[in-house]
């Protein structure tokens, strides 16, 4: 049994916009829940990569290199 409902163009655009927003939010939640690596190079991958990098920096896992000498020393220590 099919039902038909008529909506204005403005209402339809609002519905589509809200669905797009909900789709993005669900994707963000899924990524956070499962921390799956998105496809390399996609917008989602860059966001995922940035989040992981910032988390590592907050945990003190980052290093600061101030000049070429420190950079050379770093690579020699590997």
N, C-alpha and C positions, 0 to 999 in steps of 0.2 A: 504494500500500500504506500504509494508515493505521496508526499505532501510538498506543497510549493509555498514559498514565502517570498514576498517582494520586499526588497530593501533598497534604500536610496544608494546612489553611487558613492556618496560620502561615507555612509555606514559601511559599505562593502570595502572601501579602501581602508577604513579603520580596522575592520576585521582582519584583512590581509596583513596589514602592518603589525597588528598584535600577534598574529600567528607567526610571522617572521621573527618577532622579538622572542616569543616563547620557544621557537625552534632553536635560536641561538643560546638561550638560557639553559635549555635541556642539554644541549651539546656541551656547554661549559660544566654543568653538573656531572654529566657522564665522564668527562675528561678528569675532573677532580676525583670522582669516586674510584675510577679504575686506573687513572694515570697512564692510560694507553698512549703510546707515541702516535700522534697523527701523521698523516702523509708528509714526507719530507718536503720542505719548501712552502707548504700551504700556510695560510694565515694562522690556522690553529696550531701548526707546528712551531711557528715563531713565538706565539704566545706561550705555549707549553715550554719551549726551550728557555725563554726569558724567566718564567716562573721558577724553573729548576735552578737556573743560574743564580737568581736572587736569593733563593732558599739556601744554596751552598754558601754564598757570601755571608748571609746572616749567621750561618752556623760556623763561620770563621774558617771556611775551607778555601777562601780566595787568597791570592797573594798580590802584593803591589810591586810593580817594577817601575822604577822612576827614570832609568836611563839605560843606554845601550850596554854599559858595563854590567849592570844587574841582570839584564836580559841574557847576556853571554854566560854569566855565572849560573843562571837558572838552567839554561840548556846544557851546560857542561855537567850539572849535577844530576841529570837524568840518567 
